Amino acid sequence: SPSVNLKLGLYLVPFGTYNQANRPHQNLLVNAPLHGEYVYPSSWRDTGILVEGRLSGLSYSAYLGNGLVESDSLSSAQQFRDNNKNKGIGGRIGAALSQWTEVAFSYYRGKYDEQNERNLVLRGIDLIWATEGFQLLSEYAEAVAENPENTANGKAEGYFVQASFVMNNLRPVVSFQKIKYEDPFHGLGFTSPDNPGAGIQEERNRWTVGFGYFLSQGILFKFEYDFNGEKEAEIKNNSFSLQLALSF
């Protein structure tokens, strides 16, 4: 039913809009935006129960799953078995503001340590404005990870804005992305609460330009050039990527 759809087992977590449409044939970027690399695991999936649907101009998702696990960083917090007795819960609710505009809010909460004591909370908002020849996509996400007593919480936040155009089979795209991630407890070398890491201090931004070209209905060729900026970095690490996506 369009109003109620139940999934049991493995599912893509409905947090934001990018994580639900991040396969190569579903988006114009080759690389994941920065918030999709740092704030939550890339292609974030979970095992559990998902209920979603659409009622008139409203869309909703609600899920109960194993949740994320404590690791050296949020990007490596993916798990498919449960490391504690707690379940991760979350959801996303969206509203169509007009024929061309939709806004949605996302939320996730769960214990992420093996001792079942400390919370990990994620919040997000995304906005889509699309016409026949233009699409503007923006998304913001933040995460707060509770650390042991007498240690400041870990915090990560990031956003991206992406504009794309329709020119027959060609889809030019431009994007700006930014993240900030600070955590004094995790990071390189972390293995357990008794063995903390070196800490995390990341602040990055990225300009992306590129295009997608539909060679046929099911074959998409993509080019992307990334202008990477890192705080206090002394070298340039700009890069380009090519990708061929097949859908059937």
N, C-alpha and C positions, 0 to 999 in steps of 0.2 A: 504494500500500500504506500502511496506517496506520503501519507501522514505518519506512518509507523513502519520502520524497517529495523529488524532485530538481527544482530550478528553475534555469533558465539565462536570464540577462538581467536585467531590472529586478525588484527585490524590496524590500519593506519590511524594514529591518534589524531582526532579532529581538533588540533590546536593551531589556530590561525588558518590561513588559506593556502600558503605555500606547501606545508607539510602534506596536505591532502592531494596535491597535484604537482609532485616534484619529479615524476618520471620523465625521462628525456623527451618523449613525444608530447608531453603535457605542458611544457613551459619553454620559454625562449632562452633562458640562461643555461650555460653549460655547467658552471660551478654553483654550488649552493650559496645563497646570500649569507653574509657574515653571521646574522642572528641564528640562521639555521645550522651554522657550524659550531657556535659557542654556547648559546643559551639553552639548547636542547639537542639531543642526538640527531644526526642527519638521518632522514627517512625514519623518523620516530615511530615505532610500532609497539604494540603491547598485546598480551593475551588475556582475554576475559570476556566481558559482555558490553556490547555497544548498542544503544538505541538511538535512532535518528529519524528525522522526517521533516516535512514542510507543511505548514498550515497557513494558507492564504499568503500573506507577505512575510511570514516568519519562518525561519528554519532553526532547528535545534539538534543538538547531539548531547548525549550523556553516556558516560562509560564508567566501568569498574574493572580494574585490571591489576596485574602484579606490580605495576608502578616502576619507578626508576630506582637505581641502586647507587650507593655511595661509591665513588671512584675518584681518580685523580682529577677529573674535570667533568663538567656536565655533558660535554660532547661524547664521553665514553660511558654514560650512565645507562645505556640500553641493557635490558636483561629479558630473558624469556622464562626464567624460573623465579620464584619469589624468595628474596633473601631474608624476609621477616614475616611476622604474622599480620602486618598491616596491608591493606589494599589501597592502591592509588585511585582516586576519584577525580572526575573532571567533567567538563562540558564546554559547549560553545553554543551561543545563541546569536542569530543574525536577523536583521530587519531590512527589507527592501524600502529604501527611502523614496525611490522613484523608479521609473522604468530602466534607468541607466545606473543607479547607485545602490550599493548595499554595504552596510556596516555590521560588524560582528565582534563579540567579546568572547574571550576564551579564558578558562581557569583550570588549574590542576593543583592537587594537594595530596601529599602522601609522606609517610615515614620512609626514609631512604637508607638508614643505617641498620646494621644487623642487630643492634640492641633494641630497635623499635622505639627509639626515644626522640629523634630529631626530625623536624619537618622540612620538606622541600616544597616550596610554593611557586607556581608560575602563573603569570597573568599576561594577557595580550589583547590587542585590538587590531583589526584589519579593516580596510576600506577599499572598495572596488568601484571605479567609475568607468563605464564602457559604452561606446557607441559602435556603429557599424565599422568605422575606420580608425578608432583610437581606443586604447585602454590605459587607464592609470590604476596601478596597484600599489598599495602601501600597507606596511605591517610593522607593529611594534610589539616587543616581547621583553619581559623582565623575569628574573628568577631570584629568589632569596633562599639560601641553604643554611639552615641552622647548624652552627658548629658547637663543639663542646664548650662547657662553661669557661668563662674568662678568656674566650676567643671570639673576636668579632665575626659576625655572620658573613658568608660569602654572598656577593651580589653581582649579577650580570644583567646587562640590558643592551638592547640593540634594535635597530630599525632599518628598513629599506624602502625606497620609493622607486618604482619602475614604470616607465612609459614606453608603449609600443604602438606601432602604426601598421595599417594594412595597405599594401601597395601591390595589388594582384597577388602573386605567389610570394612576394617578399615581405618580411616583417622586421623592419629596423627596430632596435631596442636600446634604451639607455637606462642606467640604474645608478643610484647612490646608496651606499650602505655604511653603517657605522655600528661599532660595538665597544662596550667598556666592561671589563670583567676583573673584579678584585676579590681575592679569597686568601686569607693568611694561613689557612689550615691545609688545604689540598694542594694540588700541583705535582710537579715532577717528584717522584720518589714516594708518593703516598701509597701505602698498602693497607693500613688499618688505622682506627682511632689512636692506637698506641704507637703508630709510626707515621706521623704527619709528613706532608710533603714540603717542598721548598716555597710554596705559596704561588699565587697567580696574580699577575699584574699585566693585563692586556688592554690596549686601547688602539683600535685600528679603524680605518675607513677605506672605502674603495669606490672608485668610479668605474663603471662598466659600460662599454659600447659594443655593439655587435648587431647581428641580424640572424634571422632564420629564413631559410628558403625551402619551400615545398617543391621537391623534385617531382612528386606525385602525391596522390591523396594520402598515402601511408608512409611516405619517406620524407623526413625533414633533415636538412643539412643546416648546422649552426656554426657560427663564428663568434668568438667573444674575445675582447681585449680588456684586461683589468689593469687599472692604475691603482696600485696598492699603496696606502699610506700608513705608516706606523709611527707612533709617538717616539721621538728621540732616535729613530732609526738612521743610520749613517749610509746605508746603501739602498739602491732602488731594487725592487723585486717585482716589477711589472711583468705580466705574462699574457700569452694568448692561448686560446683553446679552440679545438675543432671537435665537432661531434656529428655523427650520423645516427639518426633515431628512426627506428622502424616500428610501426604499429600495425596490427592486423587483428 
